[in-house]
Amino acid sequence: MPAEKFQNKYRIGSKRASWHDYNGGEYFITICTKDKKHYFGEIVDG
């Protein structure tokens, strides 16, 4: 298991704000593709 192998040496804590409720709401997702190729459609009217 990774936890045993690295003994939690490389564990990074959560970057989430402790005061914010993350249940529900809206999210913005960024997807990066190799060579910035457009695989997911195109922008129409700005």
N, CA, C and O atoms as a CHARMM CRD file, in Angstrom:
* protein
*
  184
    1    1 MET  N      0.84000  -1.19500   0.00000 PROA 1      0.00000
    2    1 MET  CA     0.00000   0.00000   0.00000 PROA 1      0.00000
    3    1 MET  C      0.87800   1.24900   0.00000 PROA 1      0.00000
    4    1 MET  O      1.92400   1.26900   0.64900 PROA 1      0.00000
    5    2 PRO  N      0.46400   2.29000  -0.72000 PROA 2      0.00000
    6    2 PRO  CA     1.25600   3.53000  -0.76900 PROA 2      0.00000
    7    2 PRO  C      1.48600   4.16500   0.60500 PROA 2      0.00000
    8    2 PRO  O      2.56500   4.70100   0.85600 PROA 2      0.00000
    9    3 ALA  N      0.50000   4.11500   1.49000 PROA 3      0.00000
   10    3 ALA  CA     0.66300   4.72400   2.81200 PROA 3      0.00000
   11    3 ALA  C      1.80100   4.06500   3.58200 PROA 3      0.00000
   12    3 ALA  O      2.55800   4.73500   4.28500 PROA 3      0.00000
   13    4 GLU  N      1.91500   2.73800   3.44100 PROA 4      0.00000
   14    4 GLU  CA     2.99700   2.02500   4.11500 PROA 4      0.00000
   15    4 GLU  C      4.33500   2.28900   3.42000 PROA 4      0.00000
   16    4 GLU  O      5.36800   2.43200   4.07300 PROA 4      0.00000
   17    5 LYS  N      4.29800   2.35000   2.11000 PROA 5      0.00000
   18    5 LYS  CA     5.51600   2.53000   1.33300 PROA 5      0.00000
   19    5 LYS  C      6.16100   3.88900   1.60700 PROA 5      0.00000
   20    5 LYS  O      7.37300   3.97300   1.80200 PROA 5      0.00000
   21    6 PHE  N      5.36300   4.93900   1.62000 PROA 6      0.00000
   22    6 PHE  CA     5.90800   6.28600   1.80200 PROA 6      0.00000
   23    6 PHE  C      5.71100   6.82600   3.21600 PROA 6      0.00000
   24    6 PHE  O      6.15100   7.93300   3.52700 PROA 6      0.00000
   25    7 GLN  N      5.05600   6.05100   4.06700 PROA 7      0.00000
   26    7 GLN  CA     4.82900   6.40500   5.47300 PROA 7      0.00000
   27    7 GLN  C      4.24300   7.81100   5.62700 PROA 7      0.00000
   28    7 GLN  O      4.63900   8.55600   6.52400 PROA 7      0.00000
   29    8 ASN  N      3.29100   8.17500   4.74300 PROA 8      0.00000
   30    8 ASN  CA     2.62700   9.47900   4.72400 PROA 8      0.00000
   31    8 ASN  C      3.59700  10.65000   4.56700 PROA 8      0.00000
   32    8 ASN  O      3.23700  11.78400   4.88400 PROA 8      0.00000
   33    9 LYS  N      4.79300  10.40700   4.09600 PROA 9      0.00000
   34    9 LYS  CA     5.81500  11.43900   3.94600 PROA 9      0.00000
   35    9 LYS  C      5.42200  12.47800   2.90200 PROA 9      0.00000
   36    9 LYS  O      5.74300  13.65700   3.05400 PROA 9      0.00000
   37   10 TYR  N      4.72700  12.05400   1.83900 PROA 10     0.00000
   38   10 TYR  CA     4.40300  12.95200   0.74100 PROA 10     0.00000
   39   10 TYR  C      2.93300  13.35400   0.72100 PROA 10     0.00000
   40   10 TYR  O      2.43200  13.81800  -0.30300 PROA 10     0.00000
   41   11 ARG  N      2.25200  13.18500   1.81900 PROA 11     0.00000
   42   11 ARG  CA     0.82400  13.49500   1.88100 PROA 11     0.00000
   43   11 ARG  C      0.61100  15.00400   1.92900 PROA 11     0.00000
   44   11 ARG  O      1.26300  15.70900   2.69800 PROA 11     0.00000
   45   12 ILE  N     -0.30800  15.48800   1.09700 PROA 12     0.00000
   46   12 ILE  CA    -0.62600  16.91400   1.04300 PROA 12     0.00000
   47   12 ILE  C     -2.01700  17.12300   1.63000 PROA 12     0.00000
   48   12 ILE  O     -2.95800  16.41200   1.27700 PROA 12     0.00000
   49   13 GLY  N     -2.14000  18.07600   2.50400 PROA 13     0.00000
   50   13 GLY  CA    -3.42500  18.36300   3.13600 PROA 13     0.00000
   51   13 GLY  C     -4.42200  18.96700   2.15800 PROA 13     0.00000
   52   13 GLY  O     -4.04500  19.39900   1.06900 PROA 13     0.00000
   53   14 SER  N     -5.67200  18.99600   2.53700 PROA 14     0.00000
   54   14 SER  CA    -6.73400  19.53200   1.69500 PROA 14     0.00000
   55   14 SER  C     -6.57000  21.03200   1.50100 PROA 14     0.00000
   56   14 SER  O     -6.20600  21.75200   2.43100 PROA 14     0.00000
   57   15 LYS  N     -6.84400  21.50100   0.27500 PROA 15     0.00000
   58   15 LYS  CA    -6.79600  22.92800  -0.03700 PROA 15     0.00000
   59   15 LYS  C     -8.18200  23.55500   0.04100 PROA 15     0.00000
   60   15 LYS  O     -8.34000  24.73700  -0.26200 PROA 15     0.00000
   61   16 ARG  N     -9.17900  22.78900   0.43800 PROA 16     0.00000
   62   16 ARG  CA   -10.53700  23.31500   0.54500 PROA 16     0.00000
   63   16 ARG  C    -10.65800  24.25700   1.73400 PROA 16     0.00000
   64   16 ARG  O    -10.04500  24.04600   2.78000 PROA 16     0.00000
   65   17 ALA  N    -11.46300  25.30200   1.55300 PROA 17     0.00000
   66   17 ALA  CA   -11.70200  26.26100   2.63500 PROA 17     0.00000
   67   17 ALA  C    -12.53100  25.59300   3.72900 PROA 17     0.00000
   68   17 ALA  O    -13.58900  25.03300   3.44000 PROA 17     0.00000
   69   18 SER  N    -12.08200  25.64000   4.94600 PROA 18     0.00000
   70   18 SER  CA   -12.78900  24.97900   6.05100 PROA 18     0.00000
   71   18 SER  C    -14.13100  25.64200   6.34900 PROA 18     0.00000
   72   18 SER  O    -15.01500  25.00600   6.92300 PROA 18     0.00000
   73   19 TRP  N    -14.29900  26.91100   5.96800 PROA 19     0.00000
   74   19 TRP  CA   -15.51900  27.66300   6.26200 PROA 19     0.00000
   75   19 TRP  C    -16.58500  27.51600   5.18800 PROA 19     0.00000
   76   19 TRP  O    -17.71200  27.96900   5.38800 PROA 19     0.00000
   77   20 HSD  N    -16.26500  26.89300   4.04500 PROA 20     0.00000
   78   20 HSD  CA   -17.21400  26.81300   2.92200 PROA 20     0.00000
   79   20 HSD  C    -17.92500  25.47300   2.89200 PROA 20     0.00000
   80   20 HSD  O    -17.32300  24.42900   3.14300 PROA 20     0.00000
   81   21 ASP  N    -19.24000  25.51300   2.57500 PROA 21     0.00000
   82   21 ASP  CA   -20.02700  24.29300   2.41500 PROA 21     0.00000
   83   21 ASP  C    -19.95600  23.86600   0.94900 PROA 21     0.00000
   84   21 ASP  O    -20.49100  24.56400   0.08800 PROA 21     0.00000
   85   22 TYR  N    -19.31600  22.74900   0.64600 PROA 22     0.00000
   86   22 TYR  CA   -19.11400  22.29100  -0.71900 PROA 22     0.00000
   87   22 TYR  C    -20.26100  21.41400  -1.23200 PROA 22     0.00000
   88   22 TYR  O    -20.15800  20.86000  -2.32600 PROA 22     0.00000
   89   23 ASN  N    -21.33700  21.27700  -0.47900 PROA 23     0.00000
   90   23 ASN  CA   -22.48200  20.48000  -0.92400 PROA 23     0.00000
   91   23 ASN  C    -23.32600  21.29400  -1.89000 PROA 23     0.00000
   92   23 ASN  O    -23.77800  22.38700  -1.54700 PROA 23     0.00000
   93   24 GLY  N    -23.54500  20.77100  -3.10200 PROA 24     0.00000
   94   24 GLY  CA   -24.34500  21.47200  -4.09900 PROA 24     0.00000
   95   24 GLY  C    -23.58500  22.63700  -4.70600 PROA 24     0.00000
   96   24 GLY  O    -22.36200  22.71700  -4.59300 PROA 24     0.00000
   97   25 GLY  N    -24.31100  23.53600  -5.34600 PROA 25     0.00000
   98   25 GLY  CA   -23.68700  24.72000  -5.91600 PROA 25     0.00000
   99   25 GLY  C    -23.22300  24.50100  -7.34000 PROA 25     0.00000
  100   25 GLY  O    -23.52000  23.47700  -7.95500 PROA 25     0.00000
  101   26 GLU  N    -22.48800  25.47800  -7.85900 PROA 26     0.00000
  102   26 GLU  CA   -21.99600  25.41200  -9.22200 PROA 26     0.00000
  103   26 GLU  C    -20.48400  25.23300  -9.21300 PROA 26     0.00000
  104   26 GLU  O    -19.79700  25.67300  -8.29100 PROA 26     0.00000
  105   27 TYR  N    -19.98700  24.58800 -10.24100 PROA 27     0.00000
  106   27 TYR  CA   -18.55600  24.34600 -10.35500 PROA 27     0.00000
  107   27 TYR  C    -18.07200  24.78600 -11.72600 PROA 27     0.00000
  108   27 TYR  O    -18.81100  24.69400 -12.70600 PROA 27     0.00000
  109   28 PHE  N    -16.85400  25.25500 -11.80100 PROA 28     0.00000
  110   28 PHE  CA   -16.19100  25.57000 -13.05800 PROA 28     0.00000
  111   28 PHE  C    -15.06300  24.57300 -13.21900 PROA 28     0.00000
  112   28 PHE  O    -14.20900  24.45000 -12.34100 PROA 28     0.00000
  113   29 ILE  N    -15.05200  23.86500 -14.32700 PROA 29     0.00000
  114   29 ILE  CA   -14.05500  22.82400 -14.55400 PROA 29     0.00000
  115   29 ILE  C    -13.18700  23.21400 -15.74700 PROA 29     0.00000
  116   29 ILE  O    -13.70100  23.61100 -16.79300 PROA 29     0.00000
  117   30 THR  N    -11.88600  23.10200 -15.58800 PROA 30     0.00000
  118   30 THR  CA   -10.94700  23.36900 -16.66100 PROA 30     0.00000
  119   30 THR  C    -10.34100  22.04700 -17.11600 PROA 30     0.00000
  120   30 THR  O     -9.86000  21.26400 -16.29700 PROA 30     0.00000
  121   31 ILE  N    -10.36600  21.80200 -18.40900 PROA 31     0.00000
  122   31 ILE  CA    -9.78400  20.58800 -18.96800 PROA 31     0.00000
  123   31 ILE  C     -8.65700  20.99500 -19.91400 PROA 31     0.00000
  124   31 ILE  O     -8.88200  21.75300 -20.85800 PROA 31     0.00000
  125   32 CYS  N     -7.47300  20.50500 -19.67100 PROA 32     0.00000
  126   32 CYS  CA    -6.32900  20.77600 -20.53400 PROA 32     0.00000
  127   32 CYS  C     -6.08300  19.54400 -21.40300 PROA 32     0.00000
  128   32 CYS  O     -6.06800  18.41500 -20.91300 PROA 32     0.00000
  129   33 THR  N     -5.89300  19.77900 -22.69200 PROA 33     0.00000
  130   33 THR  CA    -5.64600  18.67000 -23.60800 PROA 33     0.00000
  131   33 THR  C     -4.23900  18.78000 -24.20300 PROA 33     0.00000
  132   33 THR  O     -3.64500  19.85800 -24.23200 PROA 33     0.00000
  133   34 LYS  N     -3.73000  17.66700 -24.66600 PROA 34     0.00000
  134   34 LYS  CA    -2.39800  17.64500 -25.25700 PROA 34     0.00000
  135   34 LYS  C     -2.34600  18.57000 -26.47100 PROA 34     0.00000
  136   34 LYS  O     -3.22500  18.52900 -27.33200 PROA 34     0.00000
  137   35 ASP  N     -1.33100  19.38700 -26.52900 PROA 35     0.00000
  138   35 ASP  CA    -1.12000  20.34300 -27.62400 PROA 35     0.00000
  139   35 ASP  C     -2.27300  21.33400 -27.78500 PROA 35     0.00000
  140   35 ASP  O     -2.42900  21.93100 -28.84900 PROA 35     0.00000
  141   36 LYS  N     -3.07700  21.51200 -26.74100 PROA 36     0.00000
  142   36 LYS  CA    -4.22200  22.44800 -26.73100 PROA 36     0.00000
  143   36 LYS  C     -5.20200  22.17700 -27.86800 PROA 36     0.00000
  144   36 LYS  O     -5.79200  23.10700 -28.41800 PROA 36     0.00000
  145   37 LYS  N     -5.37500  20.91200 -28.21700 PROA 37     0.00000
  146   37 LYS  CA    -6.28900  20.53800 -29.29400 PROA 37     0.00000
  147   37 LYS  C     -7.73100  20.67200 -28.81700 PROA 37     0.00000
  148   37 LYS  O     -8.03000  20.44300 -27.64500 PROA 37     0.00000
  149   38 HSD  N     -8.61500  21.04300 -29.73000 PROA 38     0.00000
  150   38 HSD  CA   -10.02700  21.24200 -29.42000 PROA 38     0.00000
  151   38 HSD  C    -10.79700  19.94400 -29.69900 PROA 38     0.00000
  152   38 HSD  O    -11.14500  19.66000 -30.84500 PROA 38     0.00000
  153   39 TYR  N    -11.05600  19.16800 -28.65900 PROA 39     0.00000
  154   39 TYR  CA   -11.75600  17.90000 -28.78700 PROA 39     0.00000
  155   39 TYR  C    -13.23600  18.01700 -28.41400 PROA 39     0.00000
  156   39 TYR  O    -14.02000  17.12900 -28.74700 PROA 39     0.00000
  157   40 PHE  N    -13.62800  19.07800 -27.73900 PROA 40     0.00000
  158   40 PHE  CA   -14.94100  19.12200 -27.09700 PROA 40     0.00000
  159   40 PHE  C    -15.89000  20.12600 -27.73500 PROA 40     0.00000
  160   40 PHE  O    -16.78600  20.61900 -27.05000 PROA 40     0.00000
  161   41 GLY  N    -15.73300  20.45100 -29.01200 PROA 41     0.00000
  162   41 GLY  CA   -16.64600  21.36900 -29.66800 PROA 41     0.00000
  163   41 GLY  C    -15.96000  22.69200 -29.93100 PROA 41     0.00000
  164   41 GLY  O    -14.73300  22.79300 -29.89800 PROA 41     0.00000
  165   42 GLU  N    -16.78500  23.72600 -30.19700 PROA 42     0.00000
  166   42 GLU  CA   -16.23900  25.03700 -30.50800 PROA 42     0.00000
  167   42 GLU  C    -17.07200  26.12000 -29.85100 PROA 42     0.00000
  168   42 GLU  O    -18.22200  25.88100 -29.48200 PROA 42     0.00000
  169   43 ILE  N    -16.51200  27.29600 -29.70200 PROA 43     0.00000
  170   43 ILE  CA   -17.21800  28.43100 -29.11000 PROA 43     0.00000
  171   43 ILE  C    -17.99100  29.13800 -30.21600 PROA 43     0.00000
  172   43 ILE  O    -17.43400  29.46400 -31.26400 PROA 43     0.00000
  173   44 VAL  N    -19.27500  29.37300 -29.97300 PROA 44     0.00000
  174   44 VAL  CA   -20.13000  30.04400 -30.94200 PROA 44     0.00000
  175   44 VAL  C    -20.65700  31.33200 -30.32000 PROA 44     0.00000
  176   44 VAL  O    -21.11500  31.30800 -29.17800 PROA 44     0.00000
  177   45 ASP  N    -20.60700  32.43100 -31.02000 PROA 45     0.00000
  178   45 ASP  CA   -21.09300  33.73000 -30.53800 PROA 45     0.00000
  179   45 ASP  C    -20.38400  34.18500 -29.26500 PROA 45     0.00000
  180   45 ASP  O    -21.02100  34.70900 -28.35100 PROA 45     0.00000
  181   46 GLY  N    -19.06800  33.98600 -29.20500 PROA 46     0.00000
  182   46 GLY  CA   -18.27300  34.47100 -28.08300 PROA 46     0.00000
  183   46 GLY  C    -18.36900  33.61900 -26.87400 PROA 46     0.00000
  184   46 GLY  O    -17.74500  33.91800 -25.85600 PROA 46     0.00000
